[in-house]
């Protein structure tokens, strides 16, 4: 029936659209005056005043002070109320779980790290709750204050079976009832479990290098290879969640690996993964530092090679760039993205020297020539992406004032 709540074009819906536009502007610009909000939205001063009064009454904005340092009388400033909602994110790896809590503005207010336990200790559900509660406590909140949780894991949960695939190295996470058990344990908290590399891409898309790009690919190199594919602004996950599992990609020059599902290895991994990179370094006389994980050793080798202008280091970096460009050329031939982002601790350790070499090599190997950029979120991109994913869904819910607008 025309004129009912939620009908497009009705005054209630139009007011809710203006409310959301104002809230997005406050998130983007920080505290704004009534006049500035009116100018940015095209609303009159009386309408902007009514809008702010509605949002303040709903607990979505706060008066934060007055403008200073400009000619004329000072003006009241308004900002998004940080306490309007809180979200949590988890980054699950074989070595532990990193957790964080953010308020609705995106400011991180709590952290917690849970190392990998010994054998016979807590299962994954208990560990998720422990990590979540640790971050919530650090934020001075309770678990019930969390509006949404996003969890990043290696591999991906197959939407047709609910099983975690492509992540044999994550023990305890392969029960077919795991998602049901998580839902029961979390109660009323909505949650999603997403591939870790996909979350890194979400971070780049929302606040990083990929802002404004509708089509891009993120290549992740750390403990293993992975990729995220964004087409038309949306993640492409594939029928089983396996889109982007490029470690299994057969490539020229790489050993042919059969039954890759059982071996958990593939052509690209064999060509340019940690073991291949460390072997390449040794062949050229570069000795990885003692101690640390294979990923840490590989990152140190790449960083050392990137500093070299000639000799063994330069040779290692050039060969590594060629191997990475070979895998990217296969991906580009199918996806044809407008942008490629290099991410993960091992690849980004090469910095601009490695990026430039890959760009040059890719131009020789592929007809499409997308720009290649380094990640701008080097510190915890997976956890950052988990928070950004949870924030996007929570803002859509909390900032929807349709039912609260008289």
N, C-alpha and C positions, 0 to 999 in steps of 0.2 A: 504494500500500500504506500502511495506517495506520502512523503512527510514523516515516515517512521524513522526511528533512530537507526543510523547506519546506512541510510539511503544516500548514494552519491549526490552531491549538490545541495543537500539540505543545510540549513544554517548550522546545525549541530556538527555535521561532518566538516563543513568549511572552517568552523572555529577550531575543531580538533586538528585540521591540517595546518592552520596558522600556528597553533600551539607547538606542533612538532617542528615546524620550520624555525620557530624562535628557539626552541631547546637545542636544535642542531647548531644554530648560530652561536649560542652561548658555549656549547662544547668546543666549537672551532675557534672562537675569538676570545673566550674568557669573559669576565664581567663586562656588561654593556649597560648603557643607560636606556631609558624608555625611548628617548629620541633616536638613539642609534639603532635600536631594534626596529623602530618604525621606518627609518630610512632603508634599512637592509631588507625588510619584508615588504615595503610598499604600503604599510598600514598607516592610518592616521594616528595622531597622538592619542585621542580618546580611545580608539580601538586597541592600540598598543598598551594603554594603561589597563583596560579591561582584561586583556590577555594576561598581563603580568599578575594582576590580582587573582585571576583564576588559577594560574600556575602556583602562585604563592600559597593560596588556600589549599591546593592539592598537595602541598609539600614537595613540589618539584623544583622550585626556585627559592632563593634566599636573597634578601637585601644584604649586600656585602660592604657597603660604605658609600662614599661619594667621590666623584671625579675631582681631581685637583690639577693645578698647573695650566688651566686653560682660561681664556678670557670669559667673563660672564660668571653668573652664579654656578655653584657646584651642583651636580646632578646625582641623584640616587643611582647606584649601580646594582645590577642583579646578576646572579650566577646560578648555575645548576646546583641543586642541593646534593652534596656528595652522599648523604645518608639515605637518599631516595631508594637505593638498592645496592646490593653487593653481589659480586660473582666470584667464582673460584676457578682456577685452572691447575691441572696436574700434567707433568711431563714424566711418563713412565719409561724407564730404561732398564736394561739388565743390571746396571750398577746402583739403582735406587729410584726414588720418586722425589721430584721437586714440585712443591706446591706454592701457590700464591693466591692472595685475595685482593681484589680491586674494588673500589667504589664505582658508582655509576659514571663518574667523570673519566675513568680509566686510570686513576692514580692507584698504584699498588700500595696497600696498607698492611699486608702481612705476608710473611715468608716461612717456609719450613722445608727441611730436607730430611728424607728418610733413607738411610743406606740399605743396601741389600742385606737381608738377614741370613743367618746360617741355615743349614738344612733342618727341617722339622719344625720350623717356626710358622708365623702367621701366613695365611693364604692371601691372595690378591685383594679380596674384598676387605678383609681386616686392615690390610696395609693402606688401601685407598682411604678408608675412614681415618686411620691414624694420621696420614699425611694431611688430609683435609682439615681435621680437627687441630693439628699443629699450626697450620697457617691461619685458621680462624681464631685460635687463641692468641696468636701473635698480633692479630688485628684488633684484639679487644672485643671480639664478637662471639656469638654462639652459632652453632651449625645451622640453626633455624633461621639465621639472618641471611643465609646464602640463597639467592634467587635462582641461580643456575650454576651448573658445574660442567666444564669441558675437560675431557681427559685425552691426552695424546699418547699413542703407543706406536711402536714399530709395527709394520704390517698393517692389516686392515681387517675389520670384521665383515665377513661375507653377509650381505643383506638377505640372502636366500636361506642361509643355515644358521647364522648367528655365531659362527666359529671364527676365531682369529686365524688368519692365513698370512703367509710370507714372514713369519716371525718365530721360527723355531727356537731362537736364542732368548725368548722371553718365557722362562719356565713358570708354570702355574696359571697361565692366562688362556689355556686352550680348552677349558671346559665348555661344552655346548650350552650350559645353563648359566654361564658367568654373567651375562647381561641381565638375566632375570634376578640373579642373586644380588647384583649391584643395585638394581631398582628397588628390591625389597629392603636392602640395608639403608639406602638413601632416603627412603620414605617419600615425602612430598617434594623433594628437590629434583627438578628436571635435570637431566644430564645427557650428554652425548659423548661418544667415544670416536675419535677421529685419528686417522693416520698422522704420524708426527710431522712428516714432510709437508703434507697438506696444510697443517697448522702453521708451519713456517711460511708457507705461501700466503696464508690469510694475513699473517702479520705484515708481510711485505705489501700486500694489496691495500691494507687499511692505513698503515702508518709508515710504510717504507718505500723502497725503490719503485714498486709497481703501482703506486697511486696514479690513477688516471689511465691505466692500461687495461684494456678489455681482454687481451689475449697475451698470455705469457707462460713461460715454463721456468720452473725453479729446479736446478740440479743440486742435489745435496750430497756431499761427500764427507763422511765422518767415520763411524764404525763400518759403514757399508754405503752403497749407492742407493739413491732413491730420487724420484722426480715428482713434482706436482705439476699438473696441467690445468690451466685456467682458460676456458673458452667462453667468450661472450660474458665475461665477468663472473662466471660460475665455475667452481671446481668440477673437473671431470673425473669421476671415481671408477667408472667401468662397471660391468655387470656383476663382478665378484669383489669389487673394491680394489682390484689389482692394477688399475691404471697408474703408471708411474713406477712400477717395480722394475726399473731398468737394469738392475744388477743382473737380471736373467737374459738381457738382450744379447743375442748372438751377433758377433762382430767379426769382420775380417781381421786376421792377425791374432785373434784370441783363441785359446784352446777350445775345441768343441766339447761342451759339457752336455752329456745326455742324462735324462731323468733329473732335471734341475730341481724338481720339487723335493726329491729325496736328498740330494746333495746340498740344497739351499745355496747354490752358487750358479753363476752363469757367465756368459762371454764377457760382458762389460766389467764385471767384478774381477774376472781372471785377467783382464787386460790392464785395468787401471785401479784396482782395489788396493787395500792396505798391503797385502802380501806382495802383489806385483810391484807396487811403488817402493817398498823397502828392498826388494830384490834388485830393482833397477838402481837404487842408490848404492848398494853394495858393489854391484858390477862396475860402477864408476868410482869406487873408492871412498864413498861417503858413508861414514859409520853413524848409525842412529845413536842418540844418547842412551845411556844405560837406564834401566828402570822405567816405570810408567807403562801405560797401556799402549797397544799397537797404534791406536789412533793418535795418541800424544807423540809417539816416536815419528810417525809419518808426518804429522804437522810440523815437527821440528825440522825434519829433512827438507820439506817443501819451503819453509821459511828461510833456511840456510841457502838453498838453491836459488831462491828469489833475490837474495842479496848479492849473488855472484854475477859478475859481468862477463866472465869467460871461464874456461876450464871445466872440470867435472860438474860443478854446480849448475852452470849454464846448460850443459848437455842434458843433465837430469831434468831440468825444468822444461826444456824444449821438447824432450821425449814425452814427458808427462802431459804437456799441453796437447801434443799430437794425439795421444791416446784419449784424452777427454774430448777433444774435438771430433774424433772418430765416432764416439758414442752420441755426441750431440748432433752430428750430421745425420745419423739414422733417425733421430727423434724429429729433427727439423723437417726432414723429407715428408714425414707423415703429418705433423702438427702445424708447421709453418707459423710459429708464434711471432709476434712483433717484438718480443723482448725475452731474453734469457737472463736469469739471475743465478749467480754462483753463490752457494751457501754451504754451511757445514765447516767445521774447524779445520779439516785437512785442506780443502780447496781454497778457502779464504786465507789460509796461511801464506799462499803465494801472492796475495795482494794484486796490485796493478800490473807487475811484470807478467804474472801468469795469465791474468785476464787478457792482456794485450796479445800474448802469444796464442791463446785459444781463439780470440777474434780473428787473427790473421790466418790461422790454420783452418778455421771453419769456412772462411771465404774461399779457400781452395777446394774444400770437400763438398760444399752444399751450394745449390742454386739460390735458395732463400738466404738472406744475410741479415738476420735479426741483430739488433744491438745486444751486446753482452755487458752486464753490470754486476758489480759486487753487491752482496747483501749489505744493507745499512742497519741491520739488527743483529750485531754479532753476539750479544749477550743474551742467551736463552731465547732464541727465536721460537722454539716450539712452545715453551711456556707462555711467551708473549702472545703467540697465535691462539693458544687455548683461551686466554683471557679476552682477546679481541672477539673470538667466536661467541663466547658466553655473553659478552657485552652487547653485541649486535642483536642477539635474540632478546635479551633482557630489556634493552632500550625500546625495541618494537613493542614490547608488552607494557612496560611501565610508562612510557611516554604517550601511549594511546589514551587520550582523554575523551574519546567519543562518548563513553558511558558516564563520564563524570561531568560533562558539559551540559548545563541546563538549557 
